[in-house]
Amino acid sequence: MDLQQKCRYSLLVPTSMGVRLTPDRGQPMHCRESLNLQVTSAESNVASVASYLGLPVKVLTAFVKGSPVARLIKDDLAGRHMDVEGTEVEQGGPWGYRHQFNLADRGYGSRGPCVYNDRAGEVGRTLNAEDFDLERIFGREGVQVVHISGLIAALSPEAGQFCLQIARVAKKYGTRISFDLNYRASFWENRENELREIFLEIANLSDILVGNEEDFQLGLGIEGPEAGGKDVSSKIDSFKRMISQAREEFPHVSVFANTLREEVDANCHRWGAIMFADNNWHIVEPSEIRVLDRIGGGDGFVGGLLYGVLQGWQAEKWIQFGWACGAFVATFMSDYAQPADEDMVWSLWSGNARVKR
């Protein structure tokens, strides 16, 4: 993949930031008096791989003006080495705008995790392309890859048009577009026609398309294997057929990728990946990984894959680094990767868990 040169930013992500509350010691939400608080969003999770490994990253978002949660988010993203550009939206009183809350029980053993999203009044629903100088960002500053998530595109009609306009301007200036479908049924309720049209246009503009079996089927209408279940390895041929159909529908997309996950229990998964790139299939057969917290593993995979693309590696290494970053995230209390260097990730890929002195 021949990437644009002399760009100020390697990776840009539009996102709606919030906070995550998680009980400690693997306990369910309703049984704890103390909770861990962290800043979160799927898209900033993806970007963290590149930012921690030294590439310039930019976040486009919206903040509640004067909110202590907004200040927490700004400081956290700065600590992740990311540039941030965001509109300041007046709260509008106690019943006005706020940043989303994500209540996440990690699960433990035979008890699976449970995630509850509280997104009423979410400030990210106000995201509007008119609030950002996209011509400056993509035309003068320059961006190598923009990563767009279906979560943001489906937040509201305004946010959908925001993502669509970003994709259009990015394409105009030769920025590569990565689109993680991230279908959510609750977001699509009574908006199926509107969102299908937006998703199809972004997918047609994209260079990299990411999603699981449900994302491709429900987000783009591509037939595929049944979601979930055991022995995910036996479904690889079905995944190939799904991606092959997607290739026919979206001929300008050069990379198709999705993860393969089978839950043995909350703390042990069989984790794999499949990717079509450079006219070849690249497959990481599912193998067991230990899981401290599963949330963010898919974002870590995408972040690792995009890092490999940005580094100009051979395609085989994209999926390997992506797989390893996803497994890496599963070992963290946070839902994003914080690698000190590439070797920390490659050691996981090679299965080297020996102590380093």
C-alpha positions in Angstrom: 0.0 0.0 0.0 1.6 3.3 -1.2 0.9 5.8 1.6 0.8 9.6 1.2 4.1 11.2 2.2 4.8 14.4 4.2 1.6 14.2 6.3 1.5 15.8 9.7 -0.6 12.9 11.1 -0.2 9.2 10.5 -3.7 8.4 11.9 -6.8 10.4 12.6 -10.0 9.2 14.4 -13.3 10.9 14.8 -14.9 9.8 18.1 -17.2 10.5 21.0 -15.3 10.2 24.3 -16.7 9.0 27.5 -15.8 7.2 30.7 -15.9 3.6 31.8 -16.7 2.3 35.3 -15.6 -1.2 36.1 -15.8 -3.2 39.4 -12.5 -4.5 40.7 -11.5 -8.1 41.2 -13.8 -9.4 38.5 -17.0 -8.7 40.5 -20.4 -7.9 38.9 -21.5 -4.3 38.9 -24.4 -4.7 41.4 -22.1 -6.3 44.0 -19.4 -3.6 44.4 -19.1 -0.3 46.3 -15.9 0.7 44.6 -15.4 1.2 40.9 -12.4 1.9 38.6 -12.8 4.9 36.4 -11.1 5.3 33.0 -11.5 7.3 29.8 -12.7 5.4 26.8 -13.9 5.2 23.3 -13.5 2.5 20.6 -11.8 4.8 18.2 -9.3 6.2 20.6 -8.6 2.6 21.6 -7.7 1.9 18.0 -5.4 5.0 17.8 -3.6 4.2 21.0 -1.4 1.5 19.4 0.1 4.0 17.0 0.3 6.9 19.5 2.1 4.8 22.2 4.5 3.5 19.5 5.5 7.1 18.5 3.3 7.9 15.5 1.5 11.3 15.3 -2.2 10.8 16.0 -5.1 13.3 16.0 -8.6 13.0 17.5 -11.7 14.9 16.4 -14.4 15.0 19.0 -16.8 17.2 21.1 -16.6 18.2 24.7 -19.1 19.5 27.3 -17.8 23.0 28.1 -16.6 23.3 31.6 -17.2 19.7 32.5 -14.7 18.0 34.9 -15.2 14.8 32.8 -14.2 16.7 29.7 -11.0 17.9 31.5 -10.3 14.3 32.6 -10.7 13.2 28.9 -8.4 15.9 27.6 -5.7 15.1 30.1 -6.0 11.4 29.4 -5.7 11.8 25.6 -2.7 14.1 26.1 -1.1 11.3 28.2 -1.6 9.0 25.3 0.4 11.4 23.1 -2.6 12.4 20.9 -3.4 15.8 19.5 -7.1 16.7 20.0 -9.4 19.1 18.2 -12.9 19.3 19.7 -15.8 21.7 19.8 -16.9 23.0 23.2 -20.7 22.5 23.6 -22.6 24.2 26.4 -24.1 21.7 28.9 -27.5 23.4 28.8 -28.3 22.7 32.5 -28.5 19.5 34.5 -30.6 17.8 31.9 -28.4 18.8 29.0 -25.4 17.3 27.3 -22.8 15.0 28.9 -20.2 12.5 28.1 -21.3 8.8 27.8 -20.9 6.4 30.7 -20.0 2.7 30.1 -20.7 0.3 33.0 -18.6 -2.7 32.4 -18.4 -5.9 34.4 -15.3 -7.9 33.2 -16.9 -11.3 34.2 -14.9 -14.1 35.7 -14.6 -17.8 34.8 -18.0 -19.3 33.9 -19.7 -15.9 34.5 -19.5 -13.8 31.3 -19.0 -10.1 31.2 -21.9 -7.6 31.1 -21.7 -4.2 29.5 -24.3 -1.5 30.0 -24.1 1.7 28.0 -25.6 4.9 29.3 -25.5 7.4 26.4 -28.5 9.7 27.1 -27.6 13.3 26.2 -24.2 12.2 24.7 -22.4 15.3 23.4 -20.9 13.2 20.6 -24.3 13.2 19.0 -23.7 16.9 18.1 -20.6 16.2 15.9 -20.9 18.2 12.8 -18.5 18.6 9.9 -19.1 22.4 9.8 -17.3 22.6 13.2 -14.0 21.4 11.8 -11.8 22.8 9.0 -11.6 19.5 7.1 -9.9 21.2 4.1 -7.1 22.3 6.5 -6.8 19.0 8.3 -6.7 16.8 5.2 -5.5 19.2 2.5 -2.8 21.3 4.3 -1.8 19.3 7.4 -2.3 15.9 5.8 -3.4 12.5 7.2 -2.1 9.1 6.0 -5.0 7.0 7.4 -8.4 8.1 8.8 -10.2 5.4 10.9 -14.0 5.7 11.0 -16.3 3.6 13.2 -19.9 2.6 12.6 -20.5 3.5 16.2 -19.9 7.1 15.5 -21.7 7.1 12.1 -24.8 5.7 13.8 -24.8 8.0 16.9 -27.2 10.5 15.3 -28.2 11.9 11.8 -25.7 14.7 12.4 -22.9 12.3 13.4 -23.6 10.1 10.4 -23.2 13.1 8.0 -20.1 14.1 9.9 -18.4 10.7 9.2 -19.6 10.7 5.7 -18.2 14.2 5.0 -14.9 13.1 6.6 -14.7 10.1 4.3 -15.5 12.3 1.2 -12.8 14.9 2.0 -10.3 12.2 3.0 -10.8 10.5 -0.4 -10.4 13.8 -2.2 -6.9 14.3 -0.7 -5.7 10.7 -1.0 -6.0 9.8 2.6 -6.5 6.0 3.1 -9.9 5.2 4.8 -10.3 2.5 7.4 -13.9 1.6 8.3 -14.8 -0.6 11.2 -18.5 -1.4 10.7 -19.3 -1.9 14.4 -23.0 -2.6 13.9 -25.2 -2.1 16.9 -28.9 -3.1 16.6 -30.0 -0.5 19.3 -28.5 2.3 17.3 -30.1 1.2 14.0 -33.7 0.8 15.4 -36.1 2.7 13.1 -33.2 4.1 11.1 -32.3 1.1 8.9 -32.7 2.8 5.5 -30.8 6.0 6.6 -27.9 4.2 8.1 -27.6 1.5 5.4 -27.2 4.3 2.9 -24.5 6.0 5.0 -22.6 2.8 5.6 -22.7 1.7 2.0 -21.2 5.0 0.8 -18.5 5.0 3.4 -17.7 1.4 2.6 -17.5 2.3 -1.1 -15.0 5.0 -0.3 -12.9 2.9 2.0 -9.6 1.2 1.5 -9.7 -1.0 4.6 -13.0 -2.7 5.8 -13.2 -4.4 9.2 -16.0 -6.2 10.8 -17.3 -9.5 12.3 -19.8 -11.7 10.7 -22.7 -9.8 12.2 -21.3 -6.5 11.0 -21.1 -7.5 7.4 -24.5 -9.1 7.3 -26.5 -6.5 9.2 -24.5 -3.4 8.4 -23.9 -4.1 4.7 -26.3 -6.9 3.7 -23.5 -9.4 3.0 -24.4 -13.0 3.7 -22.1 -14.8 6.1 -21.8 -17.4 8.9 -23.9 -17.5 12.0 -22.6 -15.3 14.7 -21.1 -16.8 17.9 -21.0 -20.5 18.7 -18.1 -22.9 19.3 -15.3 -24.2 17.0 -14.8 -20.9 15.1 -12.0 -22.6 13.1 -14.6 -24.6 11.3 -16.2 -21.4 10.0 -13.1 -20.0 8.2 -14.4 -21.1 4.8 -17.7 -19.4 5.5 -15.8 -16.2 6.4 -13.9 -16.5 3.2 -17.1 -16.7 1.2 -18.5 -13.7 3.1 -15.4 -11.6 2.3 -15.4 -12.8 -1.3 -18.9 -11.5 -1.7 -17.9 -8.2 0.0 -15.0 -7.9 -2.5 -17.5 -8.1 -5.4 -19.8 -5.4 -3.7 -16.9 -3.1 -2.9 -14.2 -3.5 -5.5 -12.2 -0.5 -4.4 -11.5 -1.9 -0.9 -8.0 -3.5 -0.9 -8.1 -4.9 2.7 -10.8 -6.9 4.4 -10.3 -8.1 7.9 -12.1 -9.5 10.9 -11.3 -11.3 14.2 -12.2 -14.9 15.1 -13.1 -15.4 18.7 -14.4 -18.3 20.7 -15.1 -18.0 24.4 -13.9 -21.0 26.5 -14.8 -18.9 29.5 -14.5 -15.3 30.6 -10.8 -15.6 31.2 -9.8 -18.0 28.3 -10.6 -17.3 24.7 -9.5 -18.9 21.4 -8.4 -15.8 19.4 -7.7 -15.7 15.7 -8.0 -13.5 12.6 -8.6 -13.5 8.9 -7.6 -10.9 6.3 -7.6 -10.6 2.6 -5.0 -8.2 1.3 -2.6 -7.9 -1.7 -4.9 -10.5 -3.4 -4.0 -13.1 -0.8 -5.6 -14.7 2.2 -3.8 -14.3 5.6 -5.1 -16.4 8.5 -4.1 -16.7 12.1 -5.7 -19.9 13.3 -7.5 -19.4 16.7 -5.4 -20.3 19.7 -5.9 -19.9 23.4 -5.1 -16.7 25.1 -5.6 -15.7 28.8 -8.0 -12.8 29.3 -8.0 -10.3 32.1 -10.6 -8.0 30.4 -11.9 -8.8 26.9 -13.3 -5.3 26.1 -11.1 -3.5 23.5 -9.5 -6.6 22.0 -11.1 -6.0 18.6 -10.0 -2.4 18.7 -6.5 -3.5 19.6 -6.5 -5.8 16.5 -7.5 -2.9 14.3 -5.0 -0.6 15.9 -2.2 -3.1 15.3 -3.2 -3.8 11.7 -3.2 -0.1 10.9 0.1 0.4 12.6 1.6 -2.3 10.3 0.0 -0.6 7.3 1.5 2.8 8.4 4.9 1.2 8.9 4.9 -0.1 5.3 5.3 -3.8 6.4 4.3 -6.8 4.3 0.7 -7.7 4.7 1.5 -10.9 6.6 2.9 -8.8 9.4 -0.2 -6.6 9.6 -2.4 -9.4 10.7 0.2 -10.9 13.0 0.8 -7.5 14.8 -3.0 -7.0 14.9 -3.7 -10.4 16.4 -0.9 -9.8 19.0 -2.2 -6.3 19.9 -5.7 -7.7 20.4 -4.3 -10.4 22.7 -2.1 -7.8 24.4 -5.1 -5.6 25.3 -6.8 -8.6 26.9 -4.0 -8.5 29.6 -4.7 -4.9 30.6 -7.1 -3.3 33.1 -7.7 -0.6 30.5 -9.5 -1.4 27.2 -6.6 -0.1 25.0 -3.1 -1.2 24.3 -0.2 0.7 26.0 2.9 -0.9 24.4 6.3 0.4 25.5 7.8 -0.7 22.2 7.1 -3.1 19.3 9.1 -5.9 20.9 6.6 -6.0 23.8 3.9 -6.9 21.2 6.0 -9.2 19.0 7.0 -11.2 22.1 3.4 -12.0 22.6 3.1 -13.1 19.0 6.1 -15.4 19.4 4.8 -16.9 22.7 7.7 -15.6 24.6 6.5 -14.9 28.2 9.9 -15.2 29.8 11.0 -12.6 32.3 13.2 -9.9 30.8 16.0 -8.6 33.0 
